[in-house]
Amino acid sequence: MLIHELTEDGDLQLIIATHSPLLMIYPGAVMISFSDPALPALSFEETSHYPITRGNLAGETVTSMFTNTGAQTAVFQVRSANPLQAPHNYTVSPNATLSDTWTFAPDGLAAYDLSVYGPNGFYRNYRGEYSS
């Protein structure tokens, strides 16, 4: 991996702004939250991306969690690629968290494909498969 090659001798440090869970779990990665003026270091599990990224596939469901650390209410919409599932709208008050669970296996699906839309052009797509 290119990151490993660039940093293995310790002479180079990379600063990467990302929402990618793959980069967040990179061995030795240090994540800093810019939401807090103290700039605390966070573990992957402490990031706001961890809960929404993880899926509880053992129960054939995907759990989405929205945390609003801002001063304004945030509105999100989640759309499924499955035409049988209607879009879900979420209004998250300042300093609040809410979650929802999407079930996909009862419809005979072995995969999920969820698109999340939010304020200021926020967009994320989450895809995965259920494996028994």
C-alpha positions as a Markdown table, in Angstrom:
| # | Residue | x | y | z |
|---|---|---|---|---|
| 1 | Met | 0.0 | 0.0 | 0.0 |
| 2 | Leu | 1.3 | 3.4 | -0.9 |
| 3 | Ile | 0.7 | 4.9 | 2.5 |
| 4 | His | 2.8 | 2.2 | 4.1 |
| 5 | Glu | 5.6 | 2.8 | 1.6 |
| 6 | Leu | 5.6 | 6.5 | 2.2 |
| 7 | Thr | 5.6 | 6.4 | 6.0 |
| 8 | Glu | 7.5 | 3.2 | 6.9 |
| 9 | Asp | 10.8 | 4.9 | 7.6 |
| 10 | Gly | 9.2 | 7.5 | 9.9 |
| 11 | Asp | 10.5 | 10.5 | 8.0 |
| 12 | Leu | 7.2 | 11.4 | 6.4 |
| 13 | Gln | 3.9 | 12.2 | 8.1 |
| 14 | Leu | 0.6 | 12.3 | 6.1 |
| 15 | Ile | -2.4 | 14.4 | 7.2 |
| 16 | Ile | -5.5 | 13.2 | 5.4 |
| 17 | Ala | -9.0 | 14.6 | 5.9 |
| 18 | Thr | -11.3 | 11.7 | 5.3 |
| 19 | His | -14.7 | 10.1 | 6.0 |
| 20 | Ser | -13.3 | 6.7 | 4.8 |
| 21 | Pro | -13.5 | 4.0 | 7.4 |
| 22 | Leu | -10.8 | 2.1 | 5.5 |
| 23 | Leu | -8.3 | 5.0 | 6.1 |
| 24 | Met | -9.6 | 5.4 | 9.7 |
| 25 | Ile | -8.7 | 1.8 | 10.6 |
| 26 | Tyr | -5.2 | 2.0 | 9.0 |
| 27 | Pro | -2.7 | 0.7 | 11.5 |
| 28 | Gly | -1.2 | 3.5 | 13.5 |
| 29 | Ala | -3.7 | 6.1 | 12.2 |
| 30 | Val | -4.4 | 8.9 | 14.6 |
| 31 | Met | -7.7 | 10.6 | 14.2 |
| 32 | Ile | -8.4 | 14.1 | 15.4 |
| 33 | Ser | -11.8 | 15.7 | 15.8 |
| 34 | Phe | -12.1 | 19.2 | 14.5 |
| 35 | Ser | -15.6 | 19.4 | 16.0 |
| 36 | Asp | -13.9 | 20.2 | 19.4 |
| 37 | Pro | -11.6 | 23.2 | 19.8 |
| 38 | Ala | -9.3 | 21.1 | 21.9 |
| 39 | Leu | -8.6 | 18.8 | 18.9 |
| 40 | Pro | -8.8 | 15.5 | 20.8 |
| 41 | Ala | -7.5 | 12.3 | 19.3 |
| 42 | Leu | -10.2 | 9.7 | 18.8 |
| 43 | Ser | -10.3 | 5.9 | 18.3 |
| 44 | Phe | -12.2 | 4.7 | 15.3 |
| 45 | Glu | -15.1 | 3.6 | 17.6 |
| 46 | Glu | -15.3 | 7.1 | 19.0 |
| 47 | Thr | -15.8 | 8.7 | 15.6 |
| 48 | Ser | -19.3 | 9.7 | 14.4 |
| 49 | His | -18.7 | 7.5 | 11.3 |
| 50 | Tyr | -18.3 | 4.3 | 13.2 |
| 51 | Pro | -21.9 | 3.7 | 14.2 |
| 52 | Ile | -23.3 | 4.5 | 10.8 |
| 53 | Thr | -20.7 | 2.4 | 9.0 |
| 54 | Arg | -21.2 | -0.7 | 11.0 |
| 55 | Gly | -24.0 | -3.0 | 10.0 |
| 56 | Asn | -25.6 | -5.6 | 12.2 |
| 57 | Leu | -25.6 | -8.2 | 9.5 |
| 58 | Ala | -26.2 | -11.1 | 12.0 |
| 59 | Gly | -29.8 | -10.0 | 12.2 |
| 60 | Glu | -30.0 | -9.2 | 8.5 |
| 61 | Thr | -30.3 | -5.5 | 9.4 |
| 62 | Val | -28.3 | -2.3 | 8.9 |
| 63 | Thr | -28.3 | 0.2 | 11.7 |
| 64 | Ser | -27.8 | 3.9 | 10.8 |
| 65 | Met | -27.0 | 6.4 | 13.5 |
| 66 | Phe | -26.9 | 10.2 | 13.1 |
| 67 | Thr | -25.1 | 12.4 | 15.7 |
| 68 | Asn | -25.4 | 16.2 | 15.5 |
| 69 | Thr | -22.6 | 18.0 | 17.4 |
| 70 | Gly | -23.5 | 21.3 | 15.7 |
| 71 | Ala | -25.6 | 24.3 | 16.9 |
| 72 | Gln | -28.2 | 23.9 | 14.2 |
| 73 | Thr | -30.8 | 21.2 | 13.5 |
| 74 | Ala | -29.7 | 18.8 | 10.7 |
| 75 | Val | -32.0 | 17.0 | 8.3 |
| 76 | Phe | -30.9 | 13.8 | 6.6 |
| 77 | Gln | -32.6 | 11.5 | 4.1 |
| 78 | Val | -31.7 | 7.9 | 3.5 |
| 79 | Arg | -32.8 | 6.2 | 0.3 |
| 80 | Ser | -32.6 | 2.5 | -0.4 |
| 81 | Ala | -31.8 | 1.2 | -3.9 |
| 82 | Asn | -34.6 | -1.3 | -3.1 |
| 83 | Pro | -37.8 | 0.2 | -4.6 |
| 84 | Leu | -39.9 | -1.6 | -1.9 |
| 85 | Gln | -38.3 | 0.5 | 0.8 |
| 86 | Ala | -39.5 | 4.1 | 1.1 |
| 87 | Pro | -37.0 | 6.9 | 1.9 |
| 88 | His | -36.5 | 7.7 | 5.6 |
| 89 | Asn | -36.2 | 11.3 | 6.8 |
| 90 | Tyr | -34.4 | 12.2 | 10.0 |
| 91 | Thr | -34.3 | 15.5 | 11.8 |
| 92 | Val | -31.5 | 15.6 | 14.3 |
| 93 | Ser | -31.6 | 18.4 | 16.9 |
| 94 | Pro | -28.3 | 20.1 | 18.1 |
| 95 | Asn | -26.3 | 17.8 | 20.4 |
| 96 | Ala | -28.6 | 14.9 | 19.8 |
| 97 | Thr | -28.3 | 11.4 | 18.3 |
| 98 | Leu | -30.9 | 9.2 | 16.7 |
| 99 | Ser | -30.7 | 5.8 | 15.0 |
| 100 | Asp | -32.8 | 3.6 | 12.9 |
| 101 | Thr | -32.6 | 0.0 | 11.6 |
| 102 | Trp | -33.2 | -1.1 | 8.1 |
| 103 | Thr | -34.2 | -4.7 | 7.5 |
| 104 | Phe | -33.3 | -6.1 | 4.1 |
| 105 | Ala | -33.4 | -9.9 | 4.3 |
| 106 | Pro | -37.2 | -10.4 | 4.7 |
| 107 | Asp | -37.6 | -8.9 | 1.2 |
| 108 | Gly | -35.4 | -11.7 | -0.1 |
| 109 | Leu | -32.4 | -9.4 | -0.5 |
| 110 | Ala | -28.9 | -10.5 | 0.2 |
| 111 | Ala | -27.5 | -7.0 | 0.0 |
| 112 | Tyr | -28.2 | -3.4 | 0.9 |
| 113 | Asp | -27.5 | -0.2 | -0.9 |
| 114 | Leu | -28.3 | 2.9 | 1.1 |
| 115 | Ser | -27.6 | 6.5 | 0.1 |
| 116 | Val | -27.5 | 9.2 | 2.8 |
| 117 | Tyr | -28.2 | 12.8 | 1.9 |
| 118 | Gly | -27.7 | 15.7 | 4.4 |
| 119 | Pro | -26.9 | 19.4 | 4.7 |
| 120 | Asn | -24.4 | 21.3 | 2.7 |
| 121 | Gly | -24.1 | 18.6 | 0.0 |
| 122 | Phe | -23.4 | 15.8 | 2.5 |
| 123 | Tyr | -23.6 | 12.4 | 0.7 |
| 124 | Arg | -22.6 | 8.9 | 1.7 |
| 125 | Asn | -23.4 | 5.5 | 0.1 |
| 126 | Tyr | -23.3 | 2.3 | 2.1 |
| 127 | Arg | -23.4 | -1.1 | 0.4 |
| 128 | Gly | -22.9 | -4.5 | 1.8 |
| 129 | Glu | -24.0 | -8.1 | 1.7 |
| 130 | Tyr | -25.6 | -10.5 | 4.1 |
| 131 | Ser | -23.7 | -13.7 | 4.5 |
| 132 | Ser | -25.1 | -16.5 | 6.7 |
